[in-house]
Amino acid sequence: MLRSVEKPRILMVSTEYPPMKGGVGRYTFNLTQALRKLDFEVNVVSNRLGNGEFSGLSPKNPENSNLLLEIVERTKPDLVHVQYEHGLYGLRLDPLNPRKTTTNIDLFYKYCQTPIVTTFHSAYPFKQWLNLITSFKDSSKRNMLSKFSNNTIRCWKMLLNYHSFHNLNKEKLAKSKAGIVFSNYMSKMIGGGEVILHGAESSSSVYISQDEARKLFNLPEFGRIALALGFMTATKGWDIIEKMNIPEGWTVVVNSSKNHYNTEKFNPNFVKKNIINLQKDFLTEKELSFLFSSADAVILPYTVSSGSGVMFDALAHGLPFVATSLEFFKEFSKKGLGITVNRSPDEFSKALVTLDRDYMKYIKTVESFRKEISWQAIASQHAQIYTQIIKKSMIAV
């Protein structure tokens, strides 16, 4: 028998969870905190490196499904909410039969009797899927022939399994009581899902001025700053930053980190005087908020993007963006929140000039939009979905 909906019990599922590094983990933590403020009882299942109430999930654990089924049986939540990023649960691309491509969480969706809500964190059109292939570099110590063979097999598996990757999303959507995506573009890619924007807001409890924030990071006192933030991977497209003719009055500030699963050896050089590489690694929520407060914009020359926590964080701090003309970014540039251009050094340089010229217009639009992505607003939208599903489940019983 389901419990009263007065204080619903939610089991949140996310391999990544702080203190683990990762955008999915940050998102899950902030959503969980906001839901608890709305009087939901939320327990998190995570990797053993995260501080979830339950642990054991891993991309390498073939027993992820059994683990989750056991936890659900033991704790009897009213609803399970899965933060679904294929690789975090173990994605196995079959090299011969794409219909056999699976993740280590598929059986959980098949056998779980408790209502499931799924947030989808990735879906790619074919061209971006190809960019995922070309971004891969074998960093092992194997000989050249072995590396070539390994890369060839991986490329073949990726090409063969493009549609099966999407089918995994569609299967999870079909077996969920609700699907959540961060944009209309994602909804079209997956074939459904309710759009609830990625939450973001300043985590600083004390206001800090731009001047004070810049002093904290030893950044230039004058001029505009564009931030490039995130994991150091080829898909971030930072290779073009060094090639940019950065406009007078602008400085590009880069800060990167390595995640728990990254195998790339991507380390572009930033030697121009108007590019600053902070090399601060993964920042705390407070440090990240201070860094955003020091800037005037974010620069996102991505080659691949299903969503961007950095973009939402920037908007929450009142910063417009300059991004590659990918469908996700175009959806938000059409709202007047930033500029999208072809991914080339020259186009990004020109975009910074345009942004500077029309800066106050963008700031006004961003200032209005940022209220829509406060964690309180995002959690309230989740709460409505949860409550509707739980009530229907109780009626069914």
C-alpha positions as CSV (number, residue, x, y, z in Angstrom):
1,M,0.0,0.0,0.0
2,L,1.3,3.4,-0.9
3,R,1.9,5.9,1.8
4,S,0.2,9.3,2.2
5,V,1.1,11.9,-0.3
6,E,1.4,14.4,2.5
7,K,5.2,13.8,2.5
8,P,5.9,11.6,-0.6
9,R,9.0,9.5,-0.5
10,I,11.2,9.8,-3.6
11,L,14.1,7.6,-4.5
12,M,16.5,9.7,-6.7
13,V,18.9,7.6,-8.9
14,S,22.1,9.2,-10.2
15,T,25.5,7.5,-10.4
16,E,27.2,10.9,-10.1
17,Y,26.6,12.7,-6.8
18,P,28.8,15.1,-4.8
19,P,31.5,15.1,-3.8
20,M,31.9,13.3,-7.2
21,K,32.6,15.7,-10.1
22,G,30.0,16.0,-12.8
23,G,27.2,18.0,-14.2
24,V,24.6,15.3,-13.6
25,G,25.7,15.0,-10.0
26,R,25.5,18.8,-9.4
27,Y,22.0,18.9,-11.0
28,T,20.8,16.0,-8.9
29,F,22.1,17.5,-5.7
30,N,20.6,20.9,-6.2
31,L,17.2,19.4,-7.3
32,T,17.2,17.1,-4.2
33,Q,17.9,20.0,-1.9
34,A,15.1,22.1,-3.4
35,L,12.6,19.2,-3.2
36,R,13.4,18.6,0.5
37,K,12.5,22.2,1.1
38,L,9.1,21.4,-0.4
39,D,8.7,18.7,2.2
40,F,9.5,15.7,0.0
41,E,11.5,12.9,1.6
42,V,14.3,12.3,-0.9
43,N,16.9,9.5,-0.8
44,V,19.7,9.2,-3.4
45,V,21.3,6.1,-4.8
46,S,24.8,7.0,-6.2
47,N,28.3,5.7,-6.8
48,R,30.2,4.7,-3.7
49,L,32.3,7.9,-4.2
50,G,29.1,10.1,-3.8
51,N,27.4,10.9,-0.6
52,G,24.0,9.4,-1.5
53,E,22.0,7.6,1.2
54,F,22.6,4.4,-0.8
55,S,25.5,3.5,-3.0
56,G,26.8,0.9,-5.4
57,L,25.9,2.2,-8.9
58,S,28.7,2.2,-11.4
59,P,29.2,2.2,-15.2
60,K,31.1,-1.0,-14.6
61,N,28.6,-2.7,-12.4
62,P,26.5,-5.3,-14.3
63,E,24.2,-5.6,-11.3
64,N,22.9,-2.0,-11.3
65,S,19.4,-3.2,-12.0
66,N,19.4,-5.8,-9.2
67,L,20.8,-3.3,-6.8
68,L,18.1,-0.7,-7.6
69,L,15.3,-3.3,-7.4
70,E,16.5,-4.5,-4.0
71,I,16.6,-0.9,-2.7
72,V,13.1,-0.2,-4.0
73,E,11.8,-3.4,-2.4
74,R,13.5,-2.5,0.9
75,T,12.6,1.2,1.1
76,K,9.2,1.2,-0.7
77,P,9.4,4.7,-2.2
78,D,6.3,6.3,-3.7
79,L,8.2,7.1,-6.9
80,V,11.7,6.5,-8.4
81,H,13.3,9.4,-10.4
82,V,16.2,8.3,-12.6
83,Q,18.7,10.9,-13.9
84,Y,19.4,9.0,-17.2
85,E,22.7,9.4,-18.8
86,H,23.5,6.2,-20.7
87,G,27.2,6.0,-19.8
88,L,26.7,6.5,-16.1
89,Y,24.9,3.2,-15.8
90,G,27.1,1.2,-18.2
91,L,26.4,1.5,-22.0
92,R,27.3,-1.6,-24.0
93,L,27.4,-1.0,-27.8
94,D,27.1,-4.4,-29.6
95,P,29.6,-4.6,-32.5
96,L,27.4,-7.0,-34.6
97,N,23.7,-6.6,-33.6
98,P,22.5,-3.1,-32.6
99,R,19.3,-4.6,-31.2
100,K,21.5,-6.1,-28.4
101,T,22.9,-2.8,-27.3
102,T,22.0,-2.3,-23.6
103,T,22.8,-0.5,-20.4
104,N,23.1,-2.0,-16.9
105,I,19.8,-0.4,-15.9
106,D,17.5,-1.8,-18.6
107,L,16.2,-4.7,-16.4
108,F,15.3,-2.2,-13.7
109,Y,12.9,-0.4,-16.0
110,K,11.5,-3.8,-17.1
111,Y,10.8,-5.2,-13.6
112,C,10.3,-2.1,-11.3
113,Q,6.7,-1.9,-10.1
114,T,7.1,1.5,-8.5
115,P,6.3,4.5,-10.8
116,I,9.4,5.8,-12.6
117,V,10.1,9.4,-13.7
118,T,13.1,9.8,-16.1
119,T,15.1,12.9,-16.8
120,F,17.0,12.5,-20.1
121,H,20.4,14.1,-20.2
122,S,21.6,13.3,-23.7
123,A,20.3,12.8,-27.2
124,Y,22.2,13.6,-30.4
125,P,21.5,14.2,-34.1
126,F,23.7,12.1,-36.4
127,K,26.3,14.8,-37.1
128,Q,26.9,15.3,-33.4
129,W,27.1,11.6,-32.8
130,L,29.9,11.5,-35.4
131,N,31.7,14.3,-33.4
132,L,31.6,12.0,-30.4
133,I,33.6,9.4,-32.4
134,T,36.2,11.9,-33.7
135,S,36.7,13.3,-30.2
136,F,37.8,10.0,-28.8
137,K,41.6,9.4,-28.3
138,D,43.1,6.2,-27.0
139,S,45.4,7.4,-24.1
140,S,46.5,3.9,-23.2
141,K,50.1,2.6,-23.4
142,R,49.3,0.0,-26.1
143,N,51.3,-0.1,-29.3
144,M,50.1,1.8,-32.4
145,L,48.6,-1.2,-34.1
146,S,46.6,-2.1,-31.0
147,K,45.4,1.5,-30.7
148,F,44.4,1.6,-34.3
149,S,42.5,-1.6,-34.0
150,N,40.8,-0.4,-30.8
151,N,39.8,2.9,-32.4
152,T,38.5,1.2,-35.5
153,I,36.3,-1.2,-33.5
154,R,35.0,1.7,-31.4
155,C,34.1,3.8,-34.4
156,W,32.4,0.8,-36.0
157,K,30.3,0.2,-32.9
158,M,29.4,3.9,-32.7
159,L,28.3,4.1,-36.3
160,L,26.3,0.8,-36.1
161,N,24.5,1.8,-32.9
162,Y,23.4,5.4,-33.6
163,H,19.7,4.4,-33.8
164,S,20.0,1.9,-31.0
165,F,21.3,4.7,-28.7
166,H,18.1,6.6,-29.5
167,N,16.0,3.6,-29.0
168,L,17.3,3.2,-25.5
169,N,15.9,6.7,-24.7
170,K,12.6,5.8,-26.3
171,E,12.3,2.6,-24.4
172,K,13.0,4.4,-21.1
173,L,10.4,7.0,-22.0
174,A,7.8,4.4,-22.8
175,K,8.4,2.6,-19.4
176,S,8.3,5.9,-17.4
177,K,5.2,7.6,-16.0
178,A,6.8,10.8,-17.1
179,G,9.8,11.9,-19.0
180,I,11.6,15.2,-18.4
181,V,13.9,17.1,-20.8
182,F,15.6,20.5,-20.7
183,S,14.5,21.8,-24.0
184,N,12.0,21.5,-26.9
185,Y,14.8,20.3,-29.0
186,M,15.5,17.4,-26.6
187,S,11.8,16.5,-26.6
188,K,11.7,16.3,-30.4
189,M,14.9,14.1,-30.4
190,I,13.5,11.6,-27.9
191,G,9.9,11.7,-29.1
192,G,8.3,13.1,-26.0
193,G,8.9,14.3,-22.5
194,E,7.8,17.4,-20.6
195,V,10.2,20.4,-20.8
196,I,11.4,21.5,-17.4
197,L,14.4,23.7,-17.7
198,H,17.7,22.9,-16.0
199,G,17.7,24.7,-12.6
200,A,20.5,27.1,-11.7
201,E,21.0,30.0,-9.4
202,S,23.7,31.8,-7.4
203,S,24.8,29.7,-4.5
204,S,26.5,32.5,-2.7
205,S,24.8,33.6,0.5
206,V,26.6,36.9,0.4
207,Y,26.5,39.3,-2.5
208,I,29.8,39.9,-4.2
209,S,30.5,42.6,-6.7
210,Q,32.2,42.0,-10.0
211,D,35.2,43.9,-8.8
212,E,35.5,41.8,-5.7
213,A,35.0,38.6,-7.6
214,R,37.8,39.5,-10.1
215,K,40.2,40.2,-7.2
216,L,39.5,36.7,-5.8
217,F,40.8,35.1,-9.0
218,N,43.4,37.8,-9.9
219,L,41.5,38.7,-13.1
220,P,41.8,42.0,-15.0
221,E,40.2,44.9,-13.2
222,F,38.9,46.4,-16.5
223,G,37.3,45.2,-19.7
224,R,34.9,42.4,-20.4
225,I,35.5,38.7,-19.5
226,A,34.1,35.7,-21.3
227,L,34.2,32.4,-19.4
228,A,34.9,28.9,-20.8
229,L,34.1,26.3,-18.1
230,G,33.8,22.6,-17.8
231,F,35.5,19.2,-18.3
232,M,38.5,19.3,-20.5
233,T,37.1,17.2,-23.5
234,A,37.4,17.7,-27.2
235,T,33.6,18.2,-27.5
236,K,33.9,21.5,-25.6
237,G,35.5,22.9,-28.8
238,W,38.1,24.9,-26.9
239,D,40.7,24.3,-29.6
240,I,39.4,27.4,-31.4
241,I,39.9,29.8,-28.5
242,E,43.6,30.0,-29.0
243,K,43.0,30.6,-32.7
244,M,40.6,33.5,-32.1
245,N,41.5,37.1,-32.7
246,I,40.0,38.1,-29.4
247,P,38.5,41.6,-29.7
248,E,40.1,44.5,-27.9
249,G,38.6,45.0,-24.5
250,W,37.8,41.2,-24.0
251,T,39.6,38.5,-22.1
252,V,38.7,34.8,-22.3
253,V,39.1,33.0,-19.0
254,V,39.3,29.2,-19.1
255,N,38.8,26.8,-16.2
256,S,38.7,23.1,-16.7
257,S,38.7,19.8,-14.8
258,K,38.9,16.1,-15.3
259,N,35.9,13.9,-14.5
260,H,36.0,10.4,-13.1
261,Y,35.6,8.6,-16.5
262,N,37.5,10.8,-18.9
263,T,40.2,9.1,-20.9
264,E,41.0,11.9,-23.3
265,K,44.4,13.5,-23.5
266,F,43.0,16.8,-24.7
267,N,45.1,19.7,-23.4
268,P,45.1,22.8,-25.7
269,N,47.7,25.5,-25.2
270,F,46.5,28.9,-24.1
271,V,49.4,31.3,-24.6
272,K,47.9,34.5,-25.9
273,K,48.0,37.4,-23.4
274,N,44.3,37.9,-23.5
275,I,43.5,34.3,-22.6
276,I,43.8,33.3,-18.9
277,N,43.9,29.6,-17.9
278,L,43.0,29.5,-14.2
279,Q,43.8,25.8,-13.8
280,K,41.6,25.7,-10.6
281,D,40.1,22.2,-11.5
282,F,36.6,21.5,-10.3
283,L,35.1,24.3,-8.3
284,T,32.8,24.3,-5.3
285,E,29.3,25.7,-5.7
286,K,30.4,28.9,-3.9
287,E,33.6,29.3,-5.9
288,L,31.7,28.7,-9.2
289,S,29.2,31.3,-8.3
290,F,32.0,33.8,-7.5
291,L,33.7,33.1,-10.8
292,F,30.4,33.7,-12.8
293,S,30.1,36.9,-10.8
294,S,33.5,38.0,-12.2
295,A,32.4,37.7,-15.8
296,D,30.3,39.4,-18.5
297,A,29.5,36.3,-20.7
298,V,30.2,32.7,-21.3
299,I,31.7,31.2,-24.5
300,L,30.5,27.8,-25.6
301,P,32.2,26.6,-28.8
302,Y,30.9,23.0,-28.4
303,T,30.9,20.4,-31.1
304,V,28.3,18.4,-29.2
305,S,25.5,19.4,-26.9
306,S,22.3,17.9,-25.6
307,G,22.1,20.5,-22.9
308,S,24.5,22.7,-21.0
309,G,24.6,23.2,-17.3
310,V,27.2,25.9,-17.9
311,M,24.8,27.9,-20.1
312,F,22.0,27.7,-17.5
313,D,24.4,28.6,-14.6
314,A,25.6,31.6,-16.6
315,L,22.0,32.8,-17.3
316,A,21.2,32.4,-13.6
317,H,24.1,34.8,-12.9
318,G,22.8,37.3,-15.5
319,L,25.3,36.4,-18.2
320,P,24.5,36.0,-21.9
321,F,26.3,33.4,-24.0
322,V,28.1,33.0,-27.3
323,A,27.7,29.5,-28.6
324,T,28.1,27.2,-31.6
325,S,25.0,27.0,-33.8
326,L,23.7,23.7,-32.4
327,E,20.0,23.1,-32.0
328,F,20.1,23.2,-28.3
329,F,21.8,26.6,-28.1
330,K,19.7,28.0,-31.0
331,E,16.6,27.4,-29.0
332,F,17.8,29.7,-26.3
333,S,19.4,32.3,-28.6
334,K,16.0,32.7,-30.2
335,K,14.8,33.9,-26.8
336,G,17.4,36.7,-26.9
337,L,19.6,35.1,-24.3
338,G,22.7,34.9,-26.4
339,I,24.3,34.6,-29.9
340,T,24.9,31.4,-31.9
341,V,27.4,31.3,-34.8
342,N,29.2,28.8,-36.9
343,R,32.0,27.1,-35.0
344,S,35.1,29.0,-36.3
345,P,37.6,31.4,-34.6
346,D,36.5,34.3,-36.8
347,E,32.8,33.8,-36.2
348,F,33.3,33.7,-32.4
349,S,35.5,36.8,-32.4
350,K,32.8,38.7,-34.4
351,A,30.1,37.4,-32.0
352,L,31.9,39.0,-29.0
353,V,32.0,42.3,-30.8
354,T,28.2,42.0,-31.5
355,L,27.5,41.1,-27.9
356,D,29.5,44.0,-26.6
357,R,27.6,46.4,-28.9
358,D,24.2,45.2,-27.9
359,Y,25.1,44.1,-24.4
360,M,22.4,45.9,-22.4
361,K,19.7,44.4,-24.7
362,Y,20.9,40.9,-23.8
363,I,21.3,41.7,-20.1
364,K,17.7,42.8,-19.9
365,T,16.4,39.6,-21.5
366,V,18.6,37.4,-19.4
367,E,17.5,39.2,-16.2
368,S,13.9,38.4,-16.9
369,F,14.6,34.8,-17.9
370,R,16.7,33.9,-14.8
371,K,13.7,33.8,-12.6
372,E,12.3,30.9,-14.6
373,I,15.3,28.6,-13.6
374,S,15.5,29.2,-9.9
375,W,15.7,25.8,-8.1
376,Q,12.5,26.7,-6.2
377,A,10.6,27.1,-9.5
378,I,12.1,24.0,-11.0
379,A,11.4,21.9,-7.9
380,S,7.8,23.1,-7.9
381,Q,7.3,21.8,-11.4
382,H,8.8,18.5,-10.5
383,A,6.5,18.4,-7.4
384,Q,3.4,18.7,-9.6
385,I,4.5,15.8,-11.7
386,Y,5.3,13.6,-8.8
387,T,2.0,14.4,-7.0
388,Q,-0.1,13.6,-10.0
389,I,1.7,10.3,-10.6
390,I,1.5,9.2,-7.0
391,K,-2.2,10.1,-6.7
392,K,-3.0,8.0,-9.8
393,S,-1.0,5.1,-8.4
394,M,-2.9,5.3,-5.1
395,I,-6.2,5.2,-7.0
396,A,-5.0,2.2,-9.0
397,V,-4.3,0.3,-5.8
